[in-house]
Amino acid sequence: MNNHAIQVKGLQKSYKQLQVLKGVDFAVEKGSIFALLGSNGAGKTTVVKILTTLLKQDSGTAIISGHDVGSKPDHVRQAISLTGQFAAVDEILTGRENIIMIAKLRYLPNPRQVAEDLLKRFGLTEAADRKVSTYSGGMRRRLDISLSLVGKPQIIFLDEPTTGLDPEARIEVWKIVKDLANSGTTVFLTTQYLEEAEQLADRIAILHEGKIIASGTLSELKRLFPSAKVEYVEKQPSLEEIFLNIIGKKEGA
C-alpha cells in the first residue's frame, strides 16, 4: 500500500529564459511534517504553487493524495489547503465570522459549530467576537491556520508560516504544526528558518538552484557533515551548519 501523501518526479518549470525548477524529486509520507528548505529564489514557492494547482509545471509529475495535479486539479483542491506567507484574514470581520464565512464557502453543514470547534482548538474563543484588526500577529496566524483547516483537508501547505512573527508567536505556531501532524494531517512546510525545520520536520529536503541537493531526516543530514575532530566532546552540527556546508559544496563543485 502506498503511504505517500505527495509524490513528485522530475518537476521542471521555467519563466521565459529562467529555469527555476530543474528536475525536482521527493516524496512525503502521510501524517508527517516535511520541510522544504532553500534560500530566497531557490524555487520553494514555485514548488508549492505547482502542488496546490496554482501553476502548471512544464514537465514532470506531481501526485497529491493519489490525484495528478495536472489532470485532476479539482480532486487535489478538495484534499489540500494552503496558508501563504501573509495572513489571509478579513480584518473587518471577527475571528468567528471569518471561520463561518469559509465554512459556508465550502458548503459545510453547521458553520457555527465548525467555528466554535476551531476557535477552541486554536485558543481563540475569548477573542472570537473581536475584529481581527485588533489581533496580534500570533493570533492572526493562528486564525489563518484555523481557516485552512475548515473542511478537514488531508494535506496542509504552510508557505513560510512564521515570517515576521516574534519568537513567542513562532513557538505557538510550531506547537500547532506538531498537533496537526499528531492528529494525522500531512504538513508540507517551506521555511528559511533552519531552526524551524530542525524543531518540526520528520524529513527535510534542501532545494538549491532548482534541484533537491540533499534530503533525509535531520540525523541523516548530519551524517553528510564532516565529523568534528575534538578531543573531549564532539559538537553536533546545527542544521544551519549542515545547510551552508551542503550548499557550499554544490557551489564550489
N, C-alpha and C positions, 0 to 999 in steps of 0.2 A: 504494500500500500504506500502511495506517495505521501510523504509527510511534509511536503513543501507548500508553503503559502504563496511564495513568489519564486519563479524560475526565469532567469534572464540569460540569454545566449547571444553573443555576437552583436550586441546593440551598437549601432552606429548612427550618428547624427551630425550633419554639417549645417552651418548658417553661411550661405553664399560660399566664399572660398575657405572659411574657417571650419576645420573638422574638430568638433567639440568632444564627441564620443568616438573612440577608435576600436570598438570591439569589446564591449563590457560584458563580463560573465559573472554571475553569482547566484546563489540560492538562499532563501530564507525559510527556516523551519517554522511550522505552525506554533503559535503561542510563545515565540521567542522575541527577544529585543535584538534587532540588527542595526548596527550603526555604520553609516557611510561617512567616512572622514575625507576631508580634502580641503586644500586652500581655496581662497576665493578664485572663481574662474575655472576650477578643476572639472566642472560639469555636473555637480551634485544636483542642482535644481533642475537641470535638463533631464537627468535620470528620473527624478520624481515626477516631472511633467509628463514624461512618456508613460510611466507606470500608472499614473492617475488619469490617463486618456486625454490630457490637455494638449498633447503634442504628438505628432506621428514620427516614428523613427524612420530613418532612410533604409535600414536593413537590420536583420536580427529579429529575435522573438522575445516576447515578454508574456509569461503566463501568470495570471493572478487568480488564485482560488480555482484553478482548472480552466480559466477562460483566457483566450488570447486577446490582448488589449487592442490589436488591430482589427480583428474580425468580430469581436463580441464586446465592444466598449460598454454597452448598456448593462450587460451582466457584471462586468468588472465594477462599474459605478455602484451597483447595488451591494457589492461586497466590501467596499472601501470607504474611507473618509480621509480628508486631507486638512491638516491645520498648517497654515503658512507661517511665515516669519513674523507677520504682524497680526495682532488680534482682529479677527473679522467679526466684531460685535457691533450692534447698533447702540450708540451711546444715548440716544433719546429714550430708548425703551429701558425698562427694568430688567434685571437678570432673569426673573421669571418669564417676562414677556418675550425675551429673546428665545428662550428654550421652547416656549409654547408655539411661537411662530415657525421655528424649524420643524417641530413635530407635526404641525398642520401641513407644512410644505411636503413632508414625507408621508402624508395621509395616514398617520398613526392613530389608532383608537385612543381616546382619553389623553389628549395632550397635557392636561393639567397634572395628571398623575405622573406622566413621564417627567415633567418639570420638577415636581416635588421630589421624586426619587433622585434625580441628578443633582439638584441643589443640595440635598442632604449628603449625597456621596462626596461632593466636592467642597463641603464645608461652607456653603454659600446661603444657607437657609436664613440667617439673620439679615443678610444684605439683599435678599431676594426681591424686595419691593422698593429698593432704591434704584435710581437711574444709574446706568453703567458709567456715565460721565463722572460719578463720584467714587468709582472703584480704584484701588491701587493697581499697579502694573501686574502684581502677582495674582490678584483677584480676577482681573480681565483675562489673564492667560488661563486660569482655572475655568472660567466661564467658557472661553473659546474652546478648550479641550472638551468640556462637557457638551457643547453644541455638536462637536464632531462625533459624539457617542450616541446621539439621538438615532434610534433605529438599530442599535447594536451591530455596527459593522464588524466583520471578521478581522479586517486589517486596518490599522490606522497609520497614516503617514504624518510624521511630525517634521516639518522642514525648519530646522534651526529654532526649536520651540522656546529656548531661553535667551535668545538675542535681546539685549537691552534690559534684562531683569537684574535686580540686585541679588547678592548671594543668597539671602534668605528665601526670596521668591523662587530662585533657581532650585534650591533644595526641595521646596514644596512641589515643584513640577516633577522633579526626579522621583519623589515618592508616588505621585500619580502614575507615572510611566511604569514603575515597578508593580503597582497594584493592577494596572491594566494587563500586564503580561501574566501576572499570577492568576487573573480571572479568565485566562485563555485567549485574550486578544493578541494578535501578532502586531508588533510595533516596529515600524521602519523609521529610523531616526537619521536625519542628517545634522551634522554639527561641526563647528570649527573648534569647539571647546573640547580639548582632548580629555580633560578630567571627566567630562560628561560621559563620554564613551567608556572610559575606564570604570566609572561608577555603575553604569547601567547595562552595557551591552553583553549579550551572550556570545555574539560574534561581531567582529569588526572587519570592514574592508576599507582599504585606502585607495582612493581614486586620485590619480596624478596624471596630468596631461592626457586625459581622455581614456585612460586604461586603469583597471584594477591591478595595482602592482604588488599588493600583499593582502591576504585575508586569513582569518582564523580567530581562535579565542585569544584573549589577552595573553595567556601563558604561552600559546603557540607563537604569537608575535614576539614575545620576549626572547624566545629561543633564536630569533633572527638577529638579535642584538649581540654584538661581541661580548663575551663574558668578562666581567670586571676582574682584574688581577689585583686583589687586595689581600694583604697578609692576614688581617684579622676578621673583617666582616665583608661579605660580598653584598654590595648595594644593588638592590633590584632596580633595573631601569624603569623610569616612568614612561607612560605612553608617549609623552611629548618627545623624549629622547629617541624612542623607537621610530616614531613618525619621521623626525628630522633625519635620522640615520638612513632610513629606507629611501626617502626622497632624495637625500644627498647622493646615495649610491647610484640612483637612476640618472640623476642629472650629470653625474661625473662619468657615467658609462659611455 
